[in-house]
Amino acid sequence: AQSVTQLDSQVPVFEEAPVELRCNYSSSVSVYLFWYVQYPNQGLQLLLKYLSGSTLVKGINGFEAEFNKSQTSFHLRKPSVHISDTAEYFCAVTDFGNEKLTFGTGTRLTIIP
Amino acid sequence: DTGVSQNPRHKITKRGQNVTFRCDPISEHNRLYWYRQTLGQGPEFLTYFQNEAQLEKSRLLSDRFSAERPKGSFSTLEIQRTEQGDSAMYLCASSLESALNTEAFFGQGTRLTVV
């Protein structure tokens, strides 16, 4: 069975500072990894995904993530955050051939002006 | 086609009543998923369809829940005899089956409150 752990439930960051949101997963098979963002009372929007190839993945809104197989991690980073990045961020995993997603519990990113 | 559409956006119902939600996926997408998200949690998988066939159901989907996707287009999720524990955001997503896993596009969700 797969699982996703997002250790930080809340992360406050000053505007224009860098941020890293942590995600660790467990799976007995090869996986695809995703980061989604959810704004208040909205659905989920895909930020980026890792399917194969380069372990550094770039997404929308200046976010990037690095897949580390040995540490089973897929941490999300942004070098300089903006007020508009305030949202809930979810890491998710699915294994090859199984497209249902298993989500973490989310990290609420709050940007401090 | 502007994406996955869910109706209604909000639903308040009394305990014991039945409710039905609708999801219209992106038109060319053959896979459709339902997830449930409770406060402070990530979405949890409920069920998914490939075309009109319901291929997998989670243990979370009790016998009070039923989902359909007639003709492989829109889908409905019905909850019978609602309970307060059913209060949650119900999310629908769709994707296009391909050799390489692709993105699931989510709707804005239906927020159910059972009073």
Interface residues (C-beta under 8 A of the other chain):
Chain A: V4 Y32 Y36 N41 Q42 G43 L44 Q45 L46 K49 L51 F90 A92 T94 F96 E99 K100 L101 T102 F103 G104 T105 G106
Chain B: V4 Q6 R31 Y33 Y35 G40 Q41 G42 P43 E44 F45 Y48 E56 L91 A93 S95 E97 L100 N101 E103 A104 F105 F106 G107 Q108 G109 R111
